[in-house]
Amino acid sequence: MSGDAVVEHYSHGSLEQRILEALAVMGADPEHLEPDQLAPVDEFHVGGRSATGRAG
């Protein structure tokens, strides 16, 4: 994937909203998330799931 394609994929403007909507469908409260609830999207940052666990 080219750099431009990566930028386009992650900057379409609705990624955060899509994640919040998916969490709502799961019944998750965005203000009180558990690492397991973030597992489907935790690869968007360095450190993956283990970093998500350390942040909680």
mmCIF entry with sequence, helices, sheets and N, C-alpha, C, O atoms, coordinates in Angstrom:
data_MODEL
# 
_entry.id   MODEL 
# 
_entity.id                         1 
_entity.type                       polymer 
_entity.pdbx_number_of_molecules   1 
# 
_entity_poly.entity_id                      1 
_entity_poly.type                           'polypeptide(L)' 
_entity_poly.nstd_linkage                   no 
_entity_poly.nstd_monomer                   no 
_entity_poly.pdbx_seq_one_letter_code       MSGDAVVEHYSHGSLEQRILEALAVMGADPEHLEPDQLAPVDEFHVGGRSATGRAG 
_entity_poly.pdbx_seq_one_letter_code_can   MSGDAVVEHYSHGSLEQRILEALAVMGADPEHLEPDQLAPVDEFHVGGRSATGRAG 
_entity_poly.pdbx_strand_id                 A 
# 
loop_
_entity_poly_seq.entity_id 
_entity_poly_seq.num 
_entity_poly_seq.mon_id 
_entity_poly_seq.hetero 
1 1  MET n 
1 2  SER n 
1 3  GLY n 
1 4  ASP n 
1 5  ALA n 
1 6  VAL n 
1 7  VAL n 
1 8  GLU n 
1 9  HIS n 
1 10 TYR n 
1 11 SER n 
1 12 HIS n 
1 13 GLY n 
1 14 SER n 
1 15 LEU n 
1 16 GLU n 
1 17 GLN n 
1 18 ARG n 
1 19 ILE n 
1 20 LEU n 
1 21 GLU n 
1 22 ALA n 
1 23 LEU n 
1 24 ALA n 
1 25 VAL n 
1 26 MET n 
1 27 GLY n 
1 28 ALA n 
1 29 ASP n 
1 30 PRO n 
1 31 GLU n 
1 32 HIS n 
1 33 LEU n 
1 34 GLU n 
1 35 PRO n 
1 36 ASP n 
1 37 GLN n 
1 38 LEU n 
1 39 ALA n 
1 40 PRO n 
1 41 VAL n 
1 42 ASP n 
1 43 GLU n 
1 44 PHE n 
1 45 HIS n 
1 46 VAL n 
1 47 GLY n 
1 48 GLY n 
1 49 ARG n 
1 50 SER n 
1 51 ALA n 
1 52 THR n 
1 53 GLY n 
1 54 ARG n 
1 55 ALA n 
1 56 GLY n 
# 
_struct_asym.id          A 
_struct_asym.entity_id   1 
# 
loop_
_struct_conf.conf_type_id 
_struct_conf.id 
_struct_conf.pdbx_PDB_helix_id 
_struct_conf.beg_label_comp_id 
_struct_conf.beg_label_asym_id 
_struct_conf.beg_label_seq_id 
_struct_conf.pdbx_beg_PDB_ins_code 
_struct_conf.end_label_comp_id 
_struct_conf.end_label_asym_id 
_struct_conf.end_label_seq_id 
_struct_conf.pdbx_end_PDB_ins_code 
_struct_conf.beg_auth_comp_id 
_struct_conf.beg_auth_asym_id 
_struct_conf.beg_auth_seq_id 
_struct_conf.end_auth_comp_id 
_struct_conf.end_auth_asym_id 
_struct_conf.end_auth_seq_id 
_struct_conf.pdbx_PDB_helix_class 
_struct_conf.details 
_struct_conf.pdbx_PDB_helix_length 
HELX_P HELX_P1 AA1 GLY A 3  ? TYR A 10 ? GLY A 3  TYR A 10 1 ? 8  
HELX_P HELX_P2 AA2 LEU A 15 ? VAL A 25 ? LEU A 15 VAL A 25 1 ? 11 
HELX_P HELX_P3 AA3 PRO A 35 ? LEU A 38 ? PRO A 35 LEU A 38 1 ? 4  
HELX_P HELX_P4 AA4 ALA A 39 ? PHE A 44 ? ALA A 39 PHE A 44 5 ? 6  
HELX_P HELX_P5 AA5 GLY A 48 ? ALA A 55 ? GLY A 48 ALA A 55 1 ? 8  
# 
_struct_conf_type.id          HELX_P 
_struct_conf_type.criteria    ? 
_struct_conf_type.reference   ? 
# 
loop_
_atom_site.group_PDB 
_atom_site.id 
_atom_site.type_symbol 
_atom_site.label_atom_id 
_atom_site.label_alt_id 
_atom_site.label_comp_id 
_atom_site.label_asym_id 
_atom_site.label_entity_id 
_atom_site.label_seq_id 
_atom_site.pdbx_PDB_ins_code 
_atom_site.Cartn_x 
_atom_site.Cartn_y 
_atom_site.Cartn_z 
_atom_site.occupancy 
_atom_site.B_iso_or_equiv 
_atom_site.pdbx_formal_charge 
_atom_site.auth_seq_id 
_atom_site.auth_comp_id 
_atom_site.auth_asym_id 
_atom_site.auth_atom_id 
_atom_site.pdbx_PDB_model_num 
ATOM 1   N N  . MET A 1 1  ? 0.859   -1.163 0.000  1.00 0.00 ? 1  MET A N  1 
ATOM 2   C CA . MET A 1 1  ? 0.000   0.000  0.000  1.00 0.00 ? 1  MET A CA 1 
ATOM 3   C C  . MET A 1 1  ? 0.904   1.224  0.000  1.00 0.00 ? 1  MET A C  1 
ATOM 4   O O  . MET A 1 1  ? 1.858   1.288  0.776  1.00 0.00 ? 1  MET A O  1 
ATOM 5   N N  . SER A 1 2  ? 0.620   2.185  -0.850 1.00 0.00 ? 2  SER A N  1 
ATOM 6   C CA . SER A 1 2  ? 1.437   3.394  -0.920 1.00 0.00 ? 2  SER A CA 1 
ATOM 7   C C  . SER A 1 2  ? 1.133   4.309  0.260  1.00 0.00 ? 2  SER A C  1 
ATOM 8   O O  . SER A 1 2  ? 0.098   4.175  0.913  1.00 0.00 ? 2  SER A O  1 
ATOM 9   N N  . GLY A 1 3  ? 2.042   5.236  0.525  1.00 0.00 ? 3  GLY A N  1 
ATOM 10  C CA . GLY A 1 3  ? 1.836   6.204  1.608  1.00 0.00 ? 3  GLY A CA 1 
ATOM 11  C C  . GLY A 1 3  ? 0.547   6.981  1.428  1.00 0.00 ? 3  GLY A C  1 
ATOM 12  O O  . GLY A 1 3  ? -0.171  7.230  2.396  1.00 0.00 ? 3  GLY A O  1 
ATOM 13  N N  . ASP A 1 4  ? 0.246   7.370  0.185  1.00 0.00 ? 4  ASP A N  1 
ATOM 14  C CA . ASP A 1 4  ? -0.990  8.111  -0.081 1.00 0.00 ? 4  ASP A CA 1 
ATOM 15  C C  . ASP A 1 4  ? -2.221  7.267  0.233  1.00 0.00 ? 4  ASP A C  1 
ATOM 16  O O  . ASP A 1 4  ? -3.208  7.782  0.759  1.00 0.00 ? 4  ASP A O  1 
ATOM 17  N N  . ALA A 1 5  ? -2.170  5.989  -0.082 1.00 0.00 ? 5  ALA A N  1 
ATOM 18  C CA . ALA A 1 5  ? -3.305  5.101  0.177  1.00 0.00 ? 5  ALA A CA 1 
ATOM 19  C C  . ALA A 1 5  ? -3.527  4.937  1.679  1.00 0.00 ? 5  ALA A C  1 
ATOM 20  O O  . ALA A 1 5  ? -4.666  4.877  2.141  1.00 0.00 ? 5  ALA A O  1 
ATOM 21  N N  . VAL A 1 6  ? -2.434  4.866  2.438  1.00 0.00 ? 6  VAL A N  1 
ATOM 22  C CA . VAL A 1 6  ? -2.553  4.738  3.890  1.00 0.00 ? 6  VAL A CA 1 
ATOM 23  C C  . VAL A 1 6  ? -3.176  5.996  4.473  1.00 0.00 ? 6  VAL A C  1 
ATOM 24  O O  . VAL A 1 6  ? -4.091  5.917  5.292  1.00 0.00 ? 6  VAL A O  1 
ATOM 25  N N  . VAL A 1 7  ? -2.686  7.154  4.056  1.00 0.00 ? 7  VAL A N  1 
ATOM 26  C CA . VAL A 1 7  ? -3.239  8.426  4.530  1.00 0.00 ? 7  VAL A CA 1 
ATOM 27  C C  . VAL A 1 7  ? -4.716  8.520  4.187  1.00 0.00 ? 7  VAL A C  1 
ATOM 28  O O  . VAL A 1 7  ? -5.526  8.907  5.029  1.00 0.00 ? 7  VAL A O  1 
ATOM 29  N N  . GLU A 1 8  ? -5.071  8.171  2.968  1.00 0.00 ? 8  GLU A N  1 
ATOM 30  C CA . GLU A 1 8  ? -6.475  8.228  2.551  1.00 0.00 ? 8  GLU A CA 1 
ATOM 31  C C  . GLU A 1 8  ? -7.342  7.286  3.391  1.00 0.00 ? 8  GLU A C  1 
ATOM 32  O O  . GLU A 1 8  ? -8.447  7.648  3.796  1.00 0.00 ? 8  GLU A O  1 
ATOM 33  N N  . HIS A 1 9  ? -6.839  6.088  3.646  1.00 0.00 ? 9  HIS A N  1 
ATOM 34  C CA . HIS A 1 9  ? -7.603  5.104  4.414  1.00 0.00 ? 9  HIS A CA 1 
ATOM 35  C C  . HIS A 1 9  ? -7.904  5.591  5.828  1.00 0.00 ? 9  HIS A C  1 
ATOM 36  O O  . HIS A 1 9  ? -9.021  5.426  6.318  1.00 0.00 ? 9  HIS A O  1 
ATOM 37  N N  . TYR A 1 10 ? -6.911  6.190  6.483  1.00 0.00 ? 10 TYR A N  1 
ATOM 38  C CA . TYR A 1 10 ? -7.075  6.587  7.882  1.00 0.00 ? 10 TYR A CA 1 
ATOM 39  C C  . TYR A 1 10 ? -7.538  8.023  8.076  1.00 0.00 ? 10 TYR A C  1 
ATOM 40  O O  . TYR A 1 10 ? -7.743  8.445  9.214  1.00 0.00 ? 10 TYR A O  1 
ATOM 41  N N  . SER A 1 11 ? -7.707  8.777  7.018  1.00 0.00 ? 11 SER A N  1 
ATOM 42  C CA . SER A 1 11 ? -8.093  10.178 7.186  1.00 0.00 ? 11 SER A CA 1 
ATOM 43  C C  . SER A 1 11 ? -9.410  10.516 6.497  1.00 0.00 ? 11 SER A C  1 
ATOM 44  O O  . SER A 1 11 ? -9.660  11.674 6.161  1.00 0.00 ? 11 SER A O  1 
ATOM 45  N N  . HIS A 1 12 ? -10.236 9.522  6.291  1.00 0.00 ? 12 HIS A N  1 
ATOM 46  C CA . HIS A 1 12 ? -11.500 9.781  5.614  1.00 0.00 ? 12 HIS A CA 1 
ATOM 47  C C  . HIS A 1 12 ? -12.505 10.512 6.498  1.00 0.00 ? 12 HIS A C  1 
ATOM 48  O O  . HIS A 1 12 ? -13.593 10.866 6.043  1.00 0.00 ? 12 HIS A O  1 
ATOM 49  N N  . GLY A 1 13 ? -12.144 10.737 7.754  1.00 0.00 ? 13 GLY A N  1 
ATOM 50  C CA . GLY A 1 13 ? -12.948 11.580 8.615  1.00 0.00 ? 13 GLY A CA 1 
ATOM 51  C C  . GLY A 1 13 ? -13.949 10.872 9.501  1.00 0.00 ? 13 GLY A C  1 
ATOM 52  O O  . GLY A 1 13 ? -14.534 11.500 10.384 1.00 0.00 ? 13 GLY A O  1 
ATOM 53  N N  . SER A 1 14 ? -14.162 9.585  9.293  1.00 0.00 ? 14 SER A N  1 
ATOM 54  C CA . SER A 1 14 ? -15.197 8.937  10.099 1.00 0.00 ? 14 SER A CA 1 
ATOM 55  C C  . SER A 1 14 ? -14.681 7.725  10.876 1.00 0.00 ? 14 SER A C  1 
ATOM 56  O O  . SER A 1 14 ? -15.482 6.978  11.438 1.00 0.00 ? 14 SER A O  1 
ATOM 57  N N  . LEU A 1 15 ? -13.378 7.515  10.922 1.00 0.00 ? 15 LEU A N  1 
ATOM 58  C CA . LEU A 1 15 ? -12.855 6.339  11.609 1.00 0.00 ? 15 LEU A CA 1 
ATOM 59  C C  . LEU A 1 15 ? -13.230 6.354  13.088 1.00 0.00 ? 15 LEU A C  1 
ATOM 60  O O  . LEU A 1 15 ? -13.704 5.348  13.617 1.00 0.00 ? 15 LEU A O  1 
ATOM 61  N N  . GLU A 1 16 ? -13.022 7.480  13.752 1.00 0.00 ? 16 GLU A N  1 
ATOM 62  C CA . GLU A 1 16 ? -13.370 7.556  15.175 1.00 0.00 ? 16 GLU A CA 1 
ATOM 63  C C  . GLU A 1 16 ? -14.859 7.289  15.380 1.00 0.00 ? 16 GLU A C  1 
ATOM 64  O O  . GLU A 1 16 ? -15.243 6.541  16.279 1.00 0.00 ? 16 GLU A O  1 
ATOM 65  N N  . GLN A 1 17 ? -15.682 7.895  14.554 1.00 0.00 ? 17 GLN A N  1 
ATOM 66  C CA . GLN A 1 17 ? -17.130 7.693  14.677 1.00 0.00 ? 17 GLN A CA 1 
ATOM 67  C C  . GLN A 1 17 ? -17.501 6.234  14.453 1.00 0.00 ? 17 GLN A C  1 
ATOM 68  O O  . GLN A 1 17 ? -18.359 5.700  15.155 1.00 0.00 ? 17 GLN A O  1 
ATOM 69  N N  . ARG A 1 18 ? -16.872 5.589  13.492 1.00 0.00 ? 18 ARG A N  1 
ATOM 70  C CA . ARG A 1 18 ? -17.163 4.177  13.216 1.00 0.00 ? 18 ARG A CA 1 
ATOM 71  C C  . ARG A 1 18 ? -16.771 3.296  14.396 1.00 0.00 ? 18 ARG A C  1 
ATOM 72  O O  . ARG A 1 18 ? -17.481 2.345  14.724 1.00 0.00 ? 18 ARG A O  1 
ATOM 73  N N  . ILE A 1 19 ? -15.648 3.605  15.034 1.00 0.00 ? 19 ILE A N  1 
ATOM 74  C CA . ILE A 1 19 ? -15.228 2.838  16.205 1.00 0.00 ? 19 ILE A CA 1 
ATOM 75  C C  . ILE A 1 19 ? -16.213 3.049  17.350 1.00 0.00 ? 19 ILE A C  1 
ATOM 76  O O  . ILE A 1 19 ? -16.609 2.089  18.011 1.00 0.00 ? 19 ILE A O  1 
ATOM 77  N N  . LEU A 1 20 ? -16.609 4.297  17.590 1.00 0.00 ? 20 LEU A N  1 
ATOM 78  C CA . LEU A 1 20 ? -17.573 4.580  18.655 1.00 0.00 ? 20 LEU A CA 1 
ATOM 79  C C  . LEU A 1 20 ? -18.907 3.888  18.399 1.00 0.00 ? 20 LEU A C  1 
ATOM 80  O O  . LEU A 1 20 ? -19.533 3.378  19.328 1.00 0.00 ? 20 LEU A O  1 
ATOM 81  N N  . GLU A 1 21 ? -19.341 3.870  17.150 1.00 0.00 ? 21 GLU A N  1 
ATOM 82  C CA . GLU A 1 21 ? -20.590 3.182  16.806 1.00 0.00 ? 21 GLU A CA 1 
ATOM 83  C C  . GLU A 1 21 ? -20.475 1.681  17.054 1.00 0.00 ? 21 GLU A C  1 
ATOM 84  O O  . GLU A 1 21 ? -21.410 1.060  17.559 1.00 0.00 ? 21 GLU A O  1 
ATOM 85  N N  . ALA A 1 22 ? -19.333 1.099  16.702 1.00 0.00 ? 22 ALA A N  1 
ATOM 86  C CA . ALA A 1 22 ? -19.135 -0.336 16.923 1.00 0.00 ? 22 ALA A CA 1 
ATOM 87  C C  . ALA A 1 22 ? -19.119 -0.651 18.421 1.00 0.00 ? 22 ALA A C  1 
ATOM 88  O O  . ALA A 1 22 ? -19.670 -1.664 18.850 1.00 0.00 ? 22 ALA A O  1 
ATOM 89  N N  . LEU A 1 23 ? -18.494 0.210  19.207 1.00 0.00 ? 23 LEU A N  1 
ATOM 90  C CA . LEU A 1 23 ? -18.491 0.015  20.656 1.00 0.00 ? 23 LEU A CA 1 
ATOM 91  C C  . LEU A 1 23 ? -19.905 0.099  21.216 1.00 0.00 ? 23 LEU A C  1 
ATOM 92  O O  . LEU A 1 23 ? -20.265 -0.669 22.108 1.00 0.00 ? 23 LEU A O  1 
ATOM 93  N N  . ALA A 1 24 ? -20.710 1.027  20.698 1.00 0.00 ? 24 ALA A N  1 
ATOM 94  C CA . ALA A 1 24 ? -22.090 1.151  21.151 1.00 0.00 ? 24 ALA A CA 1 
ATOM 95  C C  . ALA A 1 24 ? -22.884 -0.112 20.825 1.00 0.00 ? 24 ALA A C  1 
ATOM 96  O O  . ALA A 1 24 ? -23.686 -0.568 21.640 1.00 0.00 ? 24 ALA A O  1 
ATOM 97  N N  . VAL A 1 25 ? -22.666 -0.678 19.642 1.00 0.00 ? 25 VAL A N  1 
ATOM 98  C CA . VAL A 1 25 ? -23.354 -1.916 19.254 1.00 0.00 ? 25 VAL A CA 1 
ATOM 99  C C  . VAL A 1 25 ? -22.979 -3.041 20.222 1.00 0.00 ? 25 VAL A C  1 
ATOM 100 O O  . VAL A 1 25 ? -23.803 -3.897 20.542 1.00 0.00 ? 25 VAL A O  1 
ATOM 101 N N  . MET A 1 26 ? -21.723 -3.026 20.683 1.00 0.00 ? 26 MET A N  1 
ATOM 102 C CA . MET A 1 26 ? -21.262 -4.030 21.643 1.00 0.00 ? 26 MET A CA 1 
ATOM 103 C C  . MET A 1 26 ? -21.826 -3.781 23.038 1.00 0.00 ? 26 MET A C  1 
ATOM 104 O O  . MET A 1 26 ? -21.707 -4.630 23.921 1.00 0.00 ? 26 MET A O  1 
ATOM 105 N N  . GLY A 1 27 ? -22.437 -2.623 23.233 1.00 0.00 ? 27 GLY A N  1 
ATOM 106 C CA . GLY A 1 27 ? -22.948 -2.275 24.556 1.00 0.00 ? 27 GLY A CA 1 
ATOM 107 C C  . GLY A 1 27 ? -21.892 -1.663 25.457 1.00 0.00 ? 27 GLY A C  1 
ATOM 108 O O  . GLY A 1 27 ? -22.085 -1.583 26.670 1.00 0.00 ? 27 GLY A O  1 
ATOM 109 N N  . ALA A 1 28 ? -20.780 -1.230 24.882 1.00 0.00 ? 28 ALA A N  1 
ATOM 110 C CA . ALA A 1 28 ? -19.684 -0.657 25.653 1.00 0.00 ? 28 ALA A CA 1 
ATOM 111 C C  . ALA A 1 28 ? -19.923 0.826  25.914 1.00 0.00 ? 28 ALA A C  1 
ATOM 112 O O  . ALA A 1 28 ? -20.468 1.538  25.070 1.00 0.00 ? 28 ALA A O  1 
ATOM 113 N N  . ASP A 1 29 ? -19.511 1.276  27.082 1.00 0.00 ? 29 ASP A N  1 
ATOM 114 C CA . ASP A 1 29 ? -19.580 2.688  27.446 1.00 0.00 ? 29 ASP A CA 1 
ATOM 115 C C  . ASP A 1 29 ? -18.224 3.308  27.126 1.00 0.00 ? 29 ASP A C  1 
ATOM 116 O O  . ASP A 1 29 ? -17.239 2.969  27.784 1.00 0.00 ? 29 ASP A O  1 
ATOM 117 N N  . PRO A 1 30 ? -18.133 4.200  26.146 1.00 0.00 ? 30 PRO A N  1 
ATOM 118 C CA . PRO A 1 30 ? -16.849 4.795  25.755 1.00 0.00 ? 30 PRO A CA 1 
ATOM 119 C C  . PRO A 1 30 ? -16.116 5.491  26.904 1.00 0.00 ? 30 PRO A C  1 
ATOM 120 O O  . PRO A 1 30 ? -14.901 5.678  26.838 1.00 0.00 ? 30 PRO A O  1 
ATOM 121 N N  . GLU A 1 31 ? -16.837 5.870  27.942 1.00 0.00 ? 31 GLU A N  1 
ATOM 122 C CA . GLU A 1 31 ? -16.210 6.527  29.083 1.00 0.00 ? 31 GLU A CA 1 
ATOM 123 C C  . GLU A 1 31 ? -15.610 5.529  30.076 1.00 0.00 ? 31 GLU A C  1 
ATOM 124 O O  . GLU A 1 31 ? -14.838 5.910  30.955 1.00 0.00 ? 31 GLU A O  1 
ATOM 125 N N  . HIS A 1 32 ? -15.972 4.244  29.930 1.00 0.00 ? 32 HIS A N  1 
ATOM 126 C CA . HIS A 1 32 ? -15.497 3.211  30.862 1.00 0.00 ? 32 HIS A CA 1 
ATOM 127 C C  . HIS A 1 32 ? -15.199 1.920  30.101 1.00 0.00 ? 32 HIS A C  1 
ATOM 128 O O  . HIS A 1 32 ? -15.877 0.908  30.279 1.00 0.00 ? 32 HIS A O  1 
ATOM 129 N N  . LEU A 1 33 ? -14.181 1.972  29.257 1.00 0.00 ? 33 LEU A N  1 
ATOM 130 C CA . LEU A 1 33 ? -13.835 0.828  28.424 1.00 0.00 ? 33 LEU A CA 1 
ATOM 131 C C  . LEU A 1 33 ? -12.864 -0.104 29.126 1.00 0.00 ? 33 LEU A C  1 
ATOM 132 O O  . LEU A 1 33 ? -12.061 0.320  29.957 1.00 0.00 ? 33 LEU A O  1 
ATOM 133 N N  . GLU A 1 34 ? -12.950 -1.361 28.783 1.00 0.00 ? 34 GLU A N  1 
ATOM 134 C CA . GLU A 1 34 ? -12.028 -2.389 29.247 1.00 0.00 ? 34 GLU A CA 1 
ATOM 135 C C  . GLU A 1 34 ? -11.131 -2.787 28.072 1.00 0.00 ? 34 GLU A C  1 
ATOM 136 O O  . GLU A 1 34 ? -11.555 -2.698 26.920 1.00 0.00 ? 34 GLU A O  1 
ATOM 137 N N  . PRO A 1 35 ? -9.907  -3.223 28.345 1.00 0.00 ? 35 PRO A N  1 
ATOM 138 C CA . PRO A 1 35 ? -9.009  -3.621 27.252 1.00 0.00 ? 35 PRO A CA 1 
ATOM 139 C C  . PRO A 1 35 ? -9.628  -4.634 26.287 1.00 0.00 ? 35 PRO A C  1 
ATOM 140 O O  . PRO A 1 35 ? -9.415  -4.535 25.079 1.00 0.00 ? 35 PRO A O  1 
ATOM 141 N N  . ASP A 1 36 ? -10.386 -5.600 26.794 1.00 0.00 ? 36 ASP A N  1 
ATOM 142 C CA . ASP A 1 36 ? -10.992 -6.596 25.907 1.00 0.00 ? 36 ASP A CA 1 
ATOM 143 C C  . ASP A 1 36 ? -11.978 -5.967 24.926 1.00 0.00 ? 36 ASP A C  1 
ATOM 144 O O  . ASP A 1 36 ? -12.158 -6.475 23.820 1.00 0.00 ? 36 ASP A O  1 
ATOM 145 N N  . GLN A 1 37 ? -12.608 -4.884 25.316 1.00 0.00 ? 37 GLN A N  1 
ATOM 146 C CA . GLN A 1 37 ? -13.553 -4.214 24.426 1.00 0.00 ? 37 GLN A CA 1 
ATOM 147 C C  . GLN A 1 37 ? -12.826 -3.488 23.300 1.00 0.00 ? 37 GLN A C  1 
ATOM 148 O O  . GLN A 1 37 ? -13.393 -3.270 22.230 1.00 0.00 ? 37 GLN A O  1 
ATOM 149 N N  . LEU A 1 38 ? -11.581 -3.116 23.538 1.00 0.00 ? 38 LEU A N  1 
ATOM 150 C CA . LEU A 1 38 ? -10.797 -2.411 22.523 1.00 0.00 ? 38 LEU A CA 1 
ATOM 151 C C  . LEU A 1 38 ? -9.993  -3.344 21.633 1.00 0.00 ? 38 LEU A C  1 
ATOM 152 O O  . LEU A 1 38 ? -9.393  -2.905 20.652 1.00 0.00 ? 38 LEU A O  1 
ATOM 153 N N  . ALA A 1 39 ? -9.978  -4.624 21.969 1.00 0.00 ? 39 ALA A N  1 
ATOM 154 C CA . ALA A 1 39 ? -9.166  -5.581 21.225 1.00 0.00 ? 39 ALA A CA 1 
ATOM 155 C C  . ALA A 1 39 ? -9.382  -5.528 19.712 1.00 0.00 ? 39 ALA A C  1 
ATOM 156 O O  . ALA A 1 39 ? -8.407  -5.634 18.968 1.00 0.00 ? 39 ALA A O  1 
ATOM 157 N N  . PRO A 1 40 ? -10.622 -5.369 19.220 1.00 0.00 ? 40 PRO A N  1 
ATOM 158 C CA . PRO A 1 40 ? -10.790 -5.343 17.764 1.00 0.00 ? 40 PRO A CA 1 
ATOM 159 C C  . PRO A 1 40 ? -10.125 -4.158 17.070 1.00 0.00 ? 40 PRO A C  1 
ATOM 160 O O  . PRO A 1 40 ? -9.896  -4.204 15.861 1.00 0.00 ? 40 PRO A O  1 
ATOM 161 N N  . VAL A 1 41 ? -9.810  -3.098 17.815 1.00 0.00 ? 41 VAL A N  1 
ATOM 162 C CA . VAL A 1 41 ? -9.225  -1.910 17.180 1.00 0.00 ? 41 VAL A CA 1 
ATOM 163 C C  . VAL A 1 41 ? -7.894  -1.496 17.788 1.00 0.00 ? 41 VAL A C  1 
ATOM 164 O O  . VAL A 1 41 ? -7.383  -0.425 17.460 1.00 0.00 ? 41 VAL A O  1 
ATOM 165 N N  . ASP A 1 42 ? -7.320  -2.309 18.659 1.00 0.00 ? 42 ASP A N  1 
ATOM 166 C CA . ASP A 1 42 ? -6.120  -1.865 19.357 1.00 0.00 ? 42 ASP A CA 1 
ATOM 167 C C  . ASP A 1 42 ? -4.844  -1.942 18.537 1.00 0.00 ? 42 ASP A C  1 
ATOM 168 O O  . ASP A 1 42 ? -3.789  -1.539 19.026 1.00 0.00 ? 42 ASP A O  1 
ATOM 169 N N  . GLU A 1 43 ? -4.897  -2.428 17.349 1.00 0.00 ? 43 GLU A N  1 
ATOM 170 C CA . GLU A 1 43 ? -3.693  -2.484 16.517 1.00 0.00 ? 43 GLU A CA 1 
ATOM 171 C C  . GLU A 1 43 ? -3.432  -1.177 15.775 1.00 0.00 ? 43 GLU A C  1 
ATOM 172 O O  . GLU A 1 43 ? -2.524  -1.114 14.947 1.00 0.00 ? 43 GLU A O  1 
ATOM 173 N N  . PHE A 1 44 ? -4.203  -0.142 16.053 1.00 0.00 ? 44 PHE A N  1 
ATOM 174 C CA . PHE A 1 44 ? -3.993  1.144  15.397 1.00 0.00 ? 44 PHE A CA 1 
ATOM 175 C C  . PHE A 1 44 ? -2.892  1.957  16.054 1.00 0.00 ? 44 PHE A C  1 
ATOM 176 O O  . PHE A 1 44 ? -2.633  3.084  15.632 1.00 0.00 ? 44 PHE A O  1 
ATOM 177 N N  . HIS A 1 45 ? -2.237  1.419  17.074 1.00 0.00 ? 45 HIS A N  1 
ATOM 178 C CA . HIS A 1 45 ? -1.178  2.143  17.752 1.00 0.00 ? 45 HIS A CA 1 
ATOM 179 C C  . HIS A 1 45 ? -0.008  1.197  18.003 1.00 0.00 ? 45 HIS A C  1 
ATOM 180 O O  . HIS A 1 45 ? -0.144  -0.024 17.915 1.00 0.00 ? 45 HIS A O  1 
ATOM 181 N N  . VAL A 1 46 ? 1.115   1.774  18.309 1.00 0.00 ? 46 VAL A N  1 
ATOM 182 C CA . VAL A 1 46 ? 2.304   0.985  18.603 1.00 0.00 ? 46 VAL A CA 1 
ATOM 183 C C  . VAL A 1 46 ? 2.096   0.246  19.922 1.00 0.00 ? 46 VAL A C  1 
ATOM 184 O O  . VAL A 1 46 ? 1.651   0.843  20.902 1.00 0.00 ? 46 VAL A O  1 
ATOM 185 N N  . GLY A 1 47 ? 2.402   -1.001 19.952 1.00 0.00 ? 47 GLY A N  1 
ATOM 186 C CA . GLY A 1 47 ? 2.310   -1.775 21.174 1.00 0.00 ? 47 GLY A CA 1 
ATOM 187 C C  . GLY A 1 47 ? 1.136   -2.727 21.203 1.00 0.00 ? 47 GLY A C  1 
ATOM 188 O O  . GLY A 1 47 ? 1.094   -3.628 22.040 1.00 0.00 ? 47 GLY A O  1 
ATOM 189 N N  . GLY A 1 48 ? 0.168   -2.546 20.295 1.00 0.00 ? 48 GLY A N  1 
ATOM 190 C CA . GLY A 1 48 ? -0.960  -3.459 20.196 1.00 0.00 ? 48 GLY A CA 1 
ATOM 191 C C  . GLY A 1 48 ? -1.727  -3.628 21.489 1.00 0.00 ? 48 GLY A C  1 
ATOM 192 O O  . GLY A 1 48 ? -1.824  -2.707 22.299 1.00 0.00 ? 48 GLY A O  1 
ATOM 193 N N  . ARG A 1 49 ? -2.268  -4.817 21.669 1.00 0.00 ? 49 ARG A N  1 
ATOM 194 C CA . ARG A 1 49 ? -3.150  -5.091 22.810 1.00 0.00 ? 49 ARG A CA 1 
ATOM 195 C C  . ARG A 1 49 ? -2.438  -4.950 24.157 1.00 0.00 ? 49 ARG A C  1 
ATOM 196 O O  . ARG A 1 49 ? -3.049  -4.516 25.133 1.00 0.00 ? 49 ARG A O  1 
ATOM 197 N N  . SER A 1 50 ? -1.173  -5.307 24.220 1.00 0.00 ? 50 SER A N  1 
ATOM 198 C CA . SER A 1 50 ? -0.485  -5.189 25.500 1.00 0.00 ? 50 SER A CA 1 
ATOM 199 C C  . SER A 1 50 ? -0.373  -3.730 25.939 1.00 0.00 ? 50 SER A C  1 
ATOM 200 O O  . SER A 1 50 ? -0.462  -3.436 27.132 1.00 0.00 ? 50 SER A O  1 
ATOM 201 N N  . ALA A 1 51 ? -0.181  -2.816 24.990 1.00 0.00 ? 51 ALA A N  1 
ATOM 202 C CA . ALA A 1 51 ? -0.131  -1.385 25.338 1.00 0.00 ? 51 ALA A CA 1 
ATOM 203 C C  . ALA A 1 51 ? -1.499  -0.899 25.788 1.00 0.00 ? 51 ALA A C  1 
ATOM 204 O O  . ALA A 1 51 ? -1.589  -0.052 26.677 1.00 0.00 ? 51 ALA A O  1 
ATOM 205 N N  . THR A 1 52 ? -2.560  -1.418 25.193 1.00 0.00 ? 52 THR A N  1 
ATOM 206 C CA . THR A 1 52 ? -3.910  -1.050 25.622 1.00 0.00 ? 52 THR A CA 1 
ATOM 207 C C  . THR A 1 52 ? -4.110  -1.480 27.064 1.00 0.00 ? 52 THR A C  1 
ATOM 208 O O  . THR A 1 52 ? -4.667  -0.721 27.858 1.00 0.00 ? 52 THR A O  1 
ATOM 209 N N  . GLY A 1 53 ? -3.680  -2.652 27.414 1.00 0.00 ? 53 GLY A N  1 
ATOM 210 C CA . GLY A 1 53 ? -3.807  -3.140 28.792 1.00 0.00 ? 53 GLY A CA 1 
ATOM 211 C C  . GLY A 1 53 ? -3.026  -2.302 29.780 1.00 0.00 ? 53 GLY A C  1 
ATOM 212 O O  . GLY A 1 53 ? -3.495  -2.053 30.891 1.00 0.00 ? 53 GLY A O  1 
ATOM 213 N N  . ARG A 1 54 ? -1.845  -1.865 29.393 1.00 0.00 ? 54 ARG A N  1 
ATOM 214 C CA . ARG A 1 54 ? -1.035  -1.037 30.292 1.00 0.00 ? 54 ARG A CA 1 
ATOM 215 C C  . ARG A 1 54 ? -1.639  0.352  30.475 1.00 0.00 ? 54 ARG A C  1 
ATOM 216 O O  . ARG A 1 54 ? -1.433  0.980  31.513 1.00 0.00 ? 54 ARG A O  1 
ATOM 217 N N  . ALA A 1 55 ? -2.378  0.839  29.485 1.00 0.00 ? 55 ALA A N  1 
ATOM 218 C CA . ALA A 1 55 ? -2.975  2.176  29.570 1.00 0.00 ? 55 ALA A CA 1 
ATOM 219 C C  . ALA A 1 55 ? -4.150  2.217  30.530 1.00 0.00 ? 55 ALA A C  1 
ATOM 220 O O  . ALA A 1 55 ? -4.477  3.279  31.059 1.00 0.00 ? 55 ALA A O  1 
ATOM 221 N N  . GLY A 1 56 ? -4.797  1.067  30.768 1.00 0.00 ? 56 GLY A N  1 
ATOM 222 C CA . GLY A 1 56 ? -5.977  1.015  31.623 1.00 0.00 ? 56 GLY A CA 1 
ATOM 223 C C  . GLY A 1 56 ? -5.598  0.985  33.019 1.00 0.00 ? 56 GLY A C  1 
ATOM 224 O O  . GLY A 1 56 ? -6.464  0.940  33.893 1.00 0.00 ? 56 GLY A O  1 
# 
